[in-house]
Amino acid sequence: MCRLIGFAAPTPVTLTELVGADQVARFRSMCRLHRDGWGTAWLDPALRSHRSAGLVPEVLDAEPSNARLVHLRWATEGYAVAPEHTHPFVADGIALAHNGSISPSAELDDLLEPRQRESLRGSTDSERYLAVVRGELAGAGSVTEAVARAVAKLRGRFPAASLNALILTDTTLVVVHASHGATPPLDDMLASGLAELPLGHVDDYFLMYARRGPHDSLLFSSTGLHNDGWEPLPPESITTVDLATMRLSQTSAGQVPT
């Protein structure tokens, strides 16, 4: 279970410029609960990434970029805190950061071709989620179509999974809001010992938000921030931003675009 935030913008900017230092600090403070590593992917102008099983730094986005995603990890039980289990996972020019759990994860390997299985470096369900997306690329006309095909395949096999994700390539930012039926880890949150849980964690843990930001940017986030000006994304939806035109499109997570 994790926290996500990301943006796309027509000119290079930082997350702090778009949401303000207070909101960035609020996002960073969620590492008190989501404390098992962090990572980011961005364009410079090619896709770059950094991930760490250590503490979140004070500055999450030192380099301006046209697109970025940031992930705070709260490890699902059974998956060790280790660099190879830290998001975003990057392969074949695609970075994926996932918020949720897909179980039983052993069944995920049944959906992978030998090439995808051999490329795995860790044991997480989230890395396998990316592998399912990669497996759909050959027969898809776009990354969005590959993601939609993967989400449909996973939803059919794992109806109660949260498939929420931010997915970045050098041309596209894709936001998956598909968590119908997923159960928030409330017992684990209450057992964390925190005096106060972050905003939205009790009732809306898997909700994803979007908003228009300064510099004609588009922003996306899971819960935990002050959400004035943010709107919930449609349930079971896939949102795509074309980074060349900043055109936004949405489709149902059960519908494969053609």
Sequence and secondary structure as in RCSB ss.txt:
>XXXX:A:sequence
MCRLIGFAAPTPVTLTELVGADQVARFRSMCRLHRDGWGTAWLDPALRSHRSAGLVPEVLDAEPSNARLVHLRWA
TEGYAVAPEHTHPFVADGIALAHNGSISPSAELDDLLEPRQRESLRGSTDSERYLAVVRGELAGAGSVTEAVARA
VAKLRGRFPAASLNALILTDTTLVVVHASHGATPPLDDMLASGLAELPLGHVDDYFLMYARRGPHDSLLFSSTGL
HNDGWEPLPPESITTVDLATMRLSQTSAGQVPT
>XXXX:A:secstr
 EEEEEEEEEEEE HHHHH HHHHHHHHHGGGTS S EEEEEESSSEEEEEESS   S S  S EEEEEEEEE  
 TTS   GGG S EEETTEEEEEES  SSGGGGGGGS HHHHHH  S  HHHHHHHHHHHHSTT SSHHHHHHHH
HHHHHHH TT   EEEEE SSEEEEEE  TT    HHHHHTT  SS  TTTTT TT EEEEEEGGGEEEEEESSS
  TT EE  TTEEEEEETTTTEEEEEETT    
